[in-house]
């Protein structure tokens, strides 16, 4: 009998401000004090857009407006589909984040992120650079490519 893969769906955001990318320092046991993009799981009943807005609010404290979506990442080995959005901050503050999830929230230049990868400070290492490179090359698609059916 053929084994069927059950994929997890994750959503995250590339939030840029003044040429720097927003990262969070995680408190999860498997990635304690490592930096990563604000990313989380799609919960039952959520749209992709509402999930990423919720995750970014929980992890960073910021309210955002979504501006686009990057190419979808199909990670067959880890059975994950990752939808990465772009957005801009419209309100909120770091003080409003869920402090059980993240230790710190900070903007970094791409050069700083590359150095952090080399120094082992980034969760999943080089993997963080994939969506950042897509963002830098402006492979950003309009939000309308996602149709929500209710």
PyMOL commands that set and color helices and strands:
alter all, ss='L'
color gray80, all
select helices_A, chain A and resi 29-31+48-60+94-96+110-118+125-136+143-145
alter helices_A, ss='H'
color red, helices_A
select strands_A, chain A and resi 8-17+20-26+35-36+39-41+62-70+73-75+80-92+102-108+140-141
alter strands_A, ss='S'
color yellow, strands_A
deselect
rebuild
show_as cartoon
